[in-house]
Amino acid sequence: ERRGRFKDLIHPKYLRTTLQIWIIWLGIAFAYYGVILASAELLERDLVCGSAAPPVQDPGDDSEESRSPCHCHLFGPAAYQTMIISTVGEIALNPLNILGINFLGRRLSLCITMGCTALFFLLLNICTSSTGMTGFLFMLRALVSANFNTIYIYTAEVYPTTMRALGMGTSGSLCRVGAMVAPFISQVLMSASFIGALCLFSSVCVVCAISAFTLPIETKGRALQ
């Protein structure tokens, strides 16, 4: 039985599909881990609306913590509550995600959720109450989780059996790259430019939405090969 090879992924028949899938996997992981890390950063440094201010320190405090560049602060009960509620969002959108995949198709469904992810990243810059911020983070976690679900299904369906594992494996590798880059944006860049970091996350999601919409193959109702 013939086994799939890496060059099969970049064969002219699948080259465009493969490249766009890799872009989407990288972008989704970038956004997924970005929103998780950014959530903690938002709550810890109070960066909402870009109004970050350096923490007030006791002049007589010369402890190692006060001299650390990490500016670590303890979370209060409200911050933990926000984190827990936003985490629940990862499963809250699953029923709608399933309906969208089955009725709208994989490409359109992914395009819509990626576009909404881009929008909600920008909404984080709006001055709002803690309830509003919790709602934004909840929706972001729900959307990035839906993105992962959809692209996972699409990748498994679009390749024939001989290439399926190879396609999933290479896509997963690109996914790790996105996860590695995310901390530099959500923690380092966000400290320097809050709106700049949000715009970068949003721009990547827009690119992924366009890539999803222009994928050459729709796998809805298509038998596995």
N, C-alpha and C positions, 0 to 999 in steps of 0.2 A: 504494500500500500504506500502510495506516495505521501511524503510529509511536506508540510509547508516550509518554505525558506524565506529568509528576510527579504530577498530580492523580489519575492512574490508580492510583498506589500507595496513595493514601489514600481511594480509593473504598470505600464500605461493604463491598464484597465482599472486599477485601484489606486493609482498615484494620487489623484486629486482627493479622493475619499480619505485616504490614509493621512495626508498632510492636514486636511481640515479636522479630522478626528483628533490628531495629535494636538493641534492648536486648542481645540475645545477642552480636551482633558487637562492640558496644562493650565488653561485659564480658569477652569472650574475649581481645580485644586488650589490655585492661587487665591481665588475669591473665598473658598471655603475656609481655609486656614487663616486667611486675612481677616475675615469677619470675627472668627473666634478670638484671635489675638487682639484685634482692634476693640472688641467688646471690653476686655480687661483694661486696655489702655484708656478707653473713654471713661470708664468708671473710676479708674485709679487717679488719673490726672485731671479729670473734669475738663476735657478738651472740646466739649460741645460748643459749636459756633466758632471754633478757633480761638477761644478766649483763654487759652492755657496760661496759667500764671505760675511762677516758681513757688514751691511750697515755702511757707514762712517757717523759719528755723529759729530756735532759741539761740541767741548769741553765745550763751554759756555752754551750749551743747557741743562737745568736741568728740562725740562718740564716732565709731567707725561708720555707723549707719548714716550719720549726718554728713559725713565726708564722701559717701559713696555716690558715684554718678548715676546709680540706678534709680534713685528717688523712689524707693519702695514705700508704700503706705498700706496699712491694714484696710481690708474691706469692711464696711459696716453691714448690718443686716439687710438694708435696702439694696446694696450692691449685689449681695448673694442672691437675693430674691429675683432681681433682674436677670442674673446669669441663669438661674434655674428655669425661669419662665421662658427665656429665649431659647434654651436648650430643648424644651418641649416642642418648640416649633419644628424641629427636625422630623417629627413624625406627624405633625398636625396637618400638613398639606398632602400627605400621601393619598388619601381618597381622591382629591381633585387631580392630583398628578396622574393617577391611574386612569381616570376618566379622560383627561386631556390626551394622554398617550394613545388611548384606544379610539377616540373619536376625532381628534384633530390630527393625529399622526405624530411620529417621533420628531420630525424636523420642526414643524410649526410649534409644537408644545415646548420643545427646548428653546426655540427662538423667543417665545413669549416669556418664559421663566428667566432666561438670561437677560432679556431687556428689562424686566421688572427688577432683577437683582441690581442692574446698573442704576436704575432710578432710586432704589432704596439706599444705595451707597451715598448718593448725593443728598438724600433727605436727612442723613445723619448730621448734616451741617446746619439744619434748621434749629433755631432756638425753641425748645419745647420743654414740657414738664417731664418728670421722671417716668410718668406713665406713657407719654408719647415716645420717649426714648426706648422704653421696654417694648413697645409695640413695633417700632422700627427694627430693633434687633431680633424680635420674634419673627417678623416677616423675612428678614435677611436669612436667618438660619433655616427657615422653612424653604425658601427659594433655592438656596445653594444645595440643600439636601435633595430637592426635587431635580435639580440639574444633574447631580451625580446619578440618581436613579435612571434618568432618561438616557444619558450618554452610555451608561453601562449596558442597558438593554439594546440600544442601537448598535453599539460596537459588536456585541455578541451576535446580532442578527445579520449584519451587513456582510460579514466575511463567510466564505464557505468553510466547511468543517475542517479541511486541511490547514486553513490559515487562522481559524478562530482563536486558538490559544495564543498564537504568535501575535495576533492583532491586539488581544487583551493585554498581553505581557508588555509589549512595547508602549502601549498607551498608558499602562500603569507606571512605567518608568518615567514617561514625560510628566505624569501626575506628581511624582516625587520631586521633580525639578520645580514645579509650581509651588509645592509645599515648602521647599527650601528657600525660595525667594521671598515668600510672603512675610516672614518676620522682619526682614530688612525694611519693608514698606510700612507695615502696620505698627512697628515699634520705633524704628530709627527715623524714617522719613516723616511719619506722623508727628513726631516730636518737633521736627523742624518746620513742617508745613502741613497743617491739618487738612486744609482743602486740597492741597496738592496730592496727598496720599489718597484721599477719597476720589479725586478725579482720575487718578491712575487706575484704581480698582474698577471704577465705573467704565473707563475706556476699554479695559481688557474685557469686561463683560459685554460691551457693545460689539467688539471684534468677534467674540465667541457667538453672539446672537446672529451676526451676519454670516459667519461660517456655518452655523446650524441651518439657517434658512436656505443657504445655497448648496447644501450637500446634494450631490448628484443622484443619490439613491434614497427613496423612501421605503422603509421596511414594514410599514403597516400593511397587514394582510398578505405579506410576502412569505412564502414558504422558505424554511431554512434550506440552504444548498449543501 
